[in-house]
């Protein structure tokens, strides 16, 4: 059978794109290498901003609703800040992904789980205009081969679709390491409605504690060059909050990609969405919002392509560059500024109600990073200048550390935490 669309990867981006296409009458094959339900490394936070992008009710898979955050600086004393309205929802990817894949199947997509993709053979371009003969894409899996008029790669940071289709995307790389610990007896610290964020102690990232239905997810993330710090930092984070590292289960590491602005994420009849496209919020380290948003843009472009209105899926990349990338670029600049000197920002979060409200409205989606740029108005050139300077300083430090990091990687024997 030849499908209109083959979607590789049934995470938040892939299942959303498959559902939207199937709902409009396209024949869709949704593939995932794992057997569902399956767990996946992820903090599992769905911000209100992310939930607002979906046209599905996510409440069946929400385990906790978060109203505040417990902040600390480099594992020092902590302080709590709360908001009157919900800030984010907590779920587990095993539940969220299964729910979204089921919704795609109910919309008409053929869902094949437990079927890893081995290769993709795609033409460089799609059709040449209305009525043109559209070349087909071949997707080879462990079970056989399928053909489709287009392919959407939603197979994550380690996906095969982008490489196989010749999409030479450019990314900055980060890594995360996480595990799960039981709730403390009687939960004396009130974790059920709070997340913990330890700031300033990891290069380009932070440590976290996220509440789930029956456990706490504890993790750390940093730029790839600081991968060797993740394991000791995770153990320190556990001890800081009174968790026994020996009780931690499900310890795992995973790659995080941050797209370089302008980097290709579509070629001919193939497009990358979500984590596969590196559409991650650099400051927050959160990817579900962009997974949902990019899936919607990809589905819209795919429908135009299937209708013969576009010659390829390049309209998707243009839409990402116009509607999503500006937000991510501002986030990246704010990340550089924060990482250069965390203490004053943490102090401001503690003492400034205005900054705390801005932080809350940003998470909720009441405000965007671009709104922040508009608010600061004439200060924007200063932000751009300082962020650029901080980035150059960081890159110089990375270059100086490169020989030592290479030796560490050879001694360690692998590149993953």
C-alpha positions as CSV (number, residue, x, y, z in Angstrom):
1,X,0.0,0.0,0.0
2,X,1.2,3.5,-0.8
3,X,0.4,6.1,1.9
4,X,0.0,9.8,1.6
5,X,2.3,10.3,4.6
6,X,4.6,8.1,6.6
7,X,5.4,9.5,10.1
8,X,8.4,8.0,11.8
9,X,8.3,8.4,15.6
10,X,5.2,8.3,17.7
11,X,6.2,10.9,20.3
12,X,4.3,14.2,20.9
13,X,5.4,15.6,17.5
14,X,4.9,12.5,15.4
15,X,1.5,11.5,16.8
16,X,0.2,15.0,16.6
17,X,1.2,15.3,12.9
18,X,-0.2,11.9,12.1
19,X,-3.5,12.7,13.8
20,X,-3.9,16.1,12.1
21,X,-3.2,14.6,8.7
22,X,-5.5,11.6,9.2
23,X,-8.2,13.8,10.4
24,X,-8.1,15.7,7.1
25,X,-8.5,12.5,5.1
26,X,-4.9,11.6,4.3
27,X,-3.8,8.0,4.5
28,X,-1.1,7.9,7.2
29,X,1.3,5.3,8.5
30,X,2.7,6.0,12.0
31,X,5.8,4.0,12.9
32,X,7.7,3.7,16.1
33,X,10.6,1.4,17.0
34,X,9.3,0.7,20.5
35,X,6.3,-1.4,21.6
36,X,3.7,0.8,23.3
37,X,3.3,1.8,26.0
38,X,6.9,2.6,26.4
39,X,8.9,4.9,28.6
40,X,11.2,7.6,27.3
41,X,13.8,9.9,28.9
42,X,12.0,13.2,29.6
43,X,11.1,15.3,32.5
44,X,7.5,15.0,31.4
45,X,6.5,18.6,32.0
46,X,3.7,20.0,29.8
47,X,3.5,23.7,30.2
48,X,0.2,25.4,29.9
49,X,1.6,27.0,26.8
50,X,2.3,23.6,25.3
51,X,-1.1,22.3,26.3
52,X,-2.8,25.3,24.6
53,X,-1.3,24.3,21.3
54,X,-3.0,21.0,21.4
55,X,-6.7,20.5,20.5
56,X,-6.9,17.5,22.7
57,X,-7.8,17.3,26.3
58,X,-4.6,16.1,28.1
59,X,-6.2,15.8,31.5
60,X,-6.5,11.9,31.3
61,X,-2.7,11.7,31.5
62,X,-1.9,14.6,33.9
63,X,-0.5,13.2,37.2
64,X,0.3,16.5,39.0
65,X,-0.5,20.2,38.5
66,X,2.3,22.5,39.5
67,X,1.7,25.9,41.1
68,X,5.2,26.9,42.1
69,X,8.9,26.3,42.1
70,X,11.7,25.7,44.7
71,X,14.8,27.5,43.6
72,X,18.4,27.0,44.7
73,X,21.7,28.4,43.4
74,X,24.4,25.7,43.0
75,X,22.8,23.4,45.6
76,X,22.7,26.2,48.2
77,X,19.7,27.2,50.4
78,X,16.4,27.1,48.6
79,X,13.4,29.3,48.5
80,X,9.8,28.7,47.2
81,X,7.8,30.9,45.0
82,X,4.1,30.1,44.2
83,X,1.6,31.4,41.7
84,X,-2.2,31.7,42.1
85,X,-2.8,29.7,38.8
86,X,-1.4,26.5,37.4
87,X,2.1,26.8,35.8
88,X,2.6,23.3,34.3
89,X,1.2,19.8,34.2
90,X,3.3,16.8,35.0
91,X,2.9,13.5,33.2
92,X,5.0,10.5,32.1
93,X,6.0,10.0,28.5
94,X,4.8,6.4,28.7
95,X,1.3,7.7,29.3
96,X,1.3,10.9,27.2
97,X,2.8,9.2,24.1
98,X,0.4,6.2,24.3
99,X,-2.5,8.6,24.6
100,X,-1.4,10.7,21.6
101,X,-0.7,7.7,19.5
102,X,-4.1,6.2,20.3
103,X,-5.7,9.5,19.3
104,X,-3.8,9.4,15.9
105,X,-5.1,5.8,15.4
106,X,-8.6,6.8,16.2
107,X,-8.4,9.6,13.6
108,X,-7.5,6.9,11.0
109,X,-3.7,6.6,11.1
110,X,-2.3,3.0,10.8
111,X,-0.1,2.8,13.9
112,X,2.7,0.2,13.8
113,X,4.7,0.1,17.1
114,X,7.6,-2.2,17.6
115,X,8.8,-1.6,14.1
116,X,12.1,0.3,13.8
117,X,13.0,2.1,10.6
118,X,16.2,0.8,8.9
119,X,16.4,3.3,6.1
120,X,14.7,6.0,4.0
121,X,15.1,6.5,0.3
122,X,13.8,9.9,-0.7
123,X,14.1,12.0,-3.9
124,X,15.7,15.4,-3.5
125,X,12.5,17.2,-4.5
126,X,8.8,16.6,-4.6
127,X,6.6,17.3,-7.6
128,X,7.2,20.3,-9.8
129,X,3.8,21.9,-9.4
130,X,0.1,21.2,-9.6
131,X,-0.7,18.0,-11.4
132,X,3.0,16.8,-11.5
133,X,3.9,13.2,-10.9
134,X,5.0,13.1,-7.3
135,X,8.0,10.7,-6.7
136,X,7.5,8.3,-3.8
137,X,9.6,7.9,-0.7
138,X,10.5,4.4,0.5
139,X,10.8,3.6,4.2
140,X,12.4,0.3,5.1
141,X,11.7,-1.2,8.5
142,X,12.4,-4.4,10.3
143,X,9.1,-5.8,9.0
144,X,9.3,-4.7,5.3
145,X,9.1,-1.7,3.1
146,X,6.4,1.0,2.7
147,X,6.0,3.8,0.2
148,X,4.6,7.3,0.8
149,X,4.2,10.6,-0.9
150,X,6.0,12.3,2.0
151,X,7.8,11.5,5.2
152,X,7.8,13.4,8.5
153,X,10.7,12.5,10.7
154,X,9.7,12.7,14.4
155,X,12.3,10.2,15.5
156,X,14.2,12.3,18.0
157,X,17.7,13.4,18.5
158,X,19.1,10.1,17.4
159,X,16.7,9.6,14.5
160,X,17.6,8.1,11.1
161,X,15.2,10.0,8.9
162,X,17.2,13.2,8.6
163,X,20.5,11.5,7.9
164,X,19.0,9.1,5.4
165,X,17.2,11.9,3.5
166,X,20.3,14.0,3.3
167,X,19.0,16.8,5.5
168,X,22.3,18.4,6.7
169,X,20.9,20.0,9.8
170,X,23.3,21.9,12.2
171,X,22.8,21.6,15.9
172,X,24.3,22.5,19.3
173,X,24.3,19.4,21.5
174,X,23.4,19.0,25.1
175,X,23.0,16.0,27.4
176,X,20.7,15.1,30.2
177,X,20.8,12.4,32.9
178,X,17.8,11.5,35.0
179,X,16.2,8.9,37.3
180,X,13.3,8.4,39.6
181,X,13.1,8.3,43.4
182,X,10.2,7.6,45.8
183,X,8.3,10.3,47.5
184,X,9.7,11.0,50.9
185,X,7.5,9.6,53.7
186,X,4.4,11.8,54.2
187,X,5.9,14.3,51.7
188,X,6.9,16.8,54.4
189,X,8.4,19.2,51.8
190,X,5.2,19.5,49.8
191,X,6.6,18.2,46.5
192,X,3.2,17.4,44.9
193,X,2.6,21.0,43.7
194,X,6.2,22.2,43.3
195,X,9.1,21.6,41.0
196,X,12.7,22.2,42.1
197,X,15.1,24.1,39.9
198,X,18.8,24.2,40.9
199,X,20.4,26.9,38.8
200,X,24.0,28.0,38.1
201,X,25.7,24.7,38.7
202,X,25.7,23.2,35.3
203,X,27.2,24.6,32.0
204,X,24.2,25.6,29.9
205,X,21.6,23.7,32.0
206,X,20.2,23.1,35.5
207,X,19.1,20.4,37.9
208,X,15.5,19.6,38.5
209,X,13.0,17.7,40.7
210,X,9.6,17.0,39.0
211,X,6.7,15.5,40.9
212,X,4.8,12.5,39.3
213,X,1.9,10.4,40.5
214,X,3.9,7.9,42.6
215,X,7.5,9.2,42.4
216,X,9.8,12.2,41.8
217,X,11.8,12.6,38.6
218,X,15.3,13.9,39.4
219,X,17.7,15.1,36.6
220,X,20.4,17.3,35.4
221,X,21.3,18.7,32.0
222,X,24.2,20.6,30.4
223,X,26.0,21.3,27.2
224,X,27.7,18.2,25.8
225,X,31.2,19.5,26.7
226,X,30.2,19.2,30.4
227,X,28.9,15.7,30.1
228,X,31.4,14.4,32.6
229,X,29.9,16.6,35.3
230,X,26.4,15.1,35.0
231,X,26.7,11.9,37.1
232,X,28.3,13.6,40.2
233,X,25.9,16.6,39.9
234,X,22.9,14.2,39.9
235,X,24.2,12.5,43.0
236,X,24.8,15.8,44.7
237,X,21.3,17.0,43.8
238,X,19.7,13.9,45.3
239,X,21.6,14.3,48.6
240,X,20.8,18.0,48.7
241,X,17.1,17.3,48.8
242,X,17.4,14.2,51.1
243,X,16.9,11.5,48.4
244,X,18.9,8.3,48.7
245,X,20.8,7.8,45.4
246,X,20.7,4.1,46.1
247,X,16.9,4.2,45.8
248,X,17.1,5.8,42.3
249,X,15.6,3.7,39.5
250,X,15.5,4.1,35.7
251,X,18.8,6.0,35.5
252,X,19.3,7.0,31.9
253,X,20.9,9.6,29.7
254,X,19.8,11.2,26.5
255,X,20.9,13.7,23.8
256,X,19.2,17.1,23.4
257,X,19.7,19.0,20.1
258,X,19.3,22.8,19.7
259,X,18.9,23.9,16.1
260,X,21.2,26.5,14.7
261,X,18.9,29.2,13.2
262,X,18.5,28.7,9.4
263,X,19.7,25.1,9.5
264,X,17.8,22.9,7.0
265,X,14.9,20.8,8.5
266,X,13.2,19.9,5.2
267,X,14.3,18.5,1.9
268,X,12.0,17.6,-1.0
269,X,9.1,15.5,0.4
270,X,10.8,15.0,3.9
271,X,10.5,17.2,6.9
272,X,11.8,17.0,10.5
273,X,9.7,18.0,13.5
274,X,10.2,18.3,17.3
275,X,13.4,17.0,18.8
276,X,14.5,15.6,15.4
277,X,14.6,19.2,14.1
278,X,16.4,20.5,17.3
279,X,13.3,22.6,18.2
280,X,14.1,22.9,21.9
281,X,13.7,25.9,24.1
282,X,17.3,26.6,25.1
283,X,16.6,28.5,28.3
284,X,13.9,26.1,29.6
285,X,15.3,22.9,28.1
286,X,11.7,22.1,27.2
287,X,10.7,20.5,23.9
288,X,7.0,19.4,24.1
289,X,5.7,22.8,23.2
290,X,7.8,23.0,20.1
291,X,6.9,19.4,19.3
292,X,3.2,20.2,19.2
293,X,3.7,23.5,17.4
294,X,6.1,22.2,14.7
295,X,3.8,19.2,14.1
296,X,0.9,21.6,13.3
297,X,3.1,23.5,10.9
298,X,4.3,20.3,9.2
299,X,0.8,18.9,8.8
300,X,-0.3,22.2,7.2
301,X,2.6,22.1,4.7
302,X,2.0,18.4,4.1
303,X,-1.6,18.9,3.2
304,X,-0.6,21.6,0.7
305,X,2.0,19.3,-0.8
306,X,-0.5,16.4,-1.1
307,X,-3.0,18.8,-2.8
308,X,-0.4,19.7,-5.4
309,X,-0.2,23.3,-4.2
310,X,3.5,23.1,-3.3
311,X,6.4,21.4,-5.0
312,X,8.0,20.2,-1.8
313,X,7.9,20.7,2.0
314,X,10.0,23.8,2.0
315,X,7.0,25.9,3.1
316,X,7.3,24.0,6.5
317,X,10.8,25.3,7.0
318,X,9.8,28.8,6.1
319,X,6.9,28.6,8.6
320,X,9.3,27.4,11.3
321,X,11.8,30.2,10.6
322,X,9.0,32.8,10.6
323,X,6.8,31.6,13.5
324,X,8.9,29.5,15.9
325,X,12.6,30.3,15.4
326,X,12.4,33.9,16.5
327,X,11.2,32.8,19.9
328,X,14.0,30.2,20.2
329,X,16.6,32.7,19.1
330,X,15.6,35.1,21.9
331,X,15.5,32.2,24.4
332,X,19.0,31.3,23.3
333,X,20.3,34.8,24.0
334,X,18.6,34.9,27.4
335,X,20.2,31.5,28.2
336,X,23.7,32.9,27.4
337,X,23.1,35.9,29.6
338,X,21.8,33.8,32.5
339,X,24.5,31.2,32.3
340,X,27.2,33.9,32.3
341,X,26.2,35.2,35.7
342,X,23.4,33.2,37.5
343,X,23.5,34.7,41.0
344,X,22.0,38.1,40.3
345,X,19.2,36.5,38.3
346,X,18.4,34.0,41.0
347,X,18.4,36.9,43.5
348,X,16.0,38.8,41.4
349,X,13.6,35.8,41.1
350,X,13.6,35.7,44.9
351,X,13.1,39.4,45.6
352,X,11.3,40.7,42.5
353,X,7.6,40.0,42.2
354,X,7.6,41.5,38.8
355,X,10.3,39.1,37.5
356,X,8.5,36.2,39.1
357,X,5.2,37.1,37.5
358,X,7.0,37.5,34.1
359,X,8.5,34.0,34.6
360,X,5.0,32.6,35.4
361,X,3.3,34.3,32.5
362,X,6.0,33.0,30.2
363,X,5.5,29.4,31.3
364,X,1.7,29.7,31.1
365,X,1.9,31.2,27.6
366,X,0.3,34.5,28.6
367,X,3.6,36.1,27.4
368,X,6.3,35.1,24.9
369,X,10.0,35.7,24.6
370,X,9.2,38.2,21.8
371,X,6.9,40.0,24.2
372,X,9.8,40.3,26.5
373,X,11.9,41.9,23.7
374,X,9.2,44.4,23.0
375,X,8.9,45.2,26.7
376,X,12.6,46.0,27.1
377,X,12.4,48.2,23.9
378,X,15.5,50.3,23.7
379,X,17.5,47.8,25.8
380,X,17.3,45.1,23.2
381,X,20.6,46.1,21.5
382,X,22.3,45.8,24.8
383,X,20.9,42.3,25.3
384,X,22.0,41.3,21.9
385,X,25.5,42.7,22.5
386,X,26.0,41.1,25.9
387,X,24.5,37.7,24.8
388,X,26.9,37.7,21.8
389,X,29.8,38.5,24.1
390,X,28.8,35.8,26.6
391,X,28.6,33.2,23.8
392,X,32.0,34.1,22.4
393,X,33.5,33.8,25.9
394,X,31.9,30.4,26.4
395,X,33.0,29.1,23.0
396,X,36.6,30.2,23.7
397,X,36.5,28.3,27.0
398,X,35.1,25.2,25.2
399,X,37.9,25.4,22.7
400,X,40.5,25.7,25.4
401,X,39.0,22.6,27.2
402,X,38.8,20.6,24.0
403,X,42.0,18.6,24.4
404,X,41.2,17.6,28.0
405,X,37.7,16.7,27.0
406,X,39.0,14.5,24.1
407,X,41.3,12.7,26.6
408,X,38.4,12.2,29.0
409,X,36.2,10.7,26.3
410,X,38.9,8.3,25.2
411,X,39.4,7.2,28.8
412,X,35.7,6.9,29.5
413,X,35.2,4.8,26.4
414,X,32.0,6.4,25.2
415,X,30.3,9.7,24.6
416,X,27.2,9.3,26.6
417,X,26.7,9.9,30.3
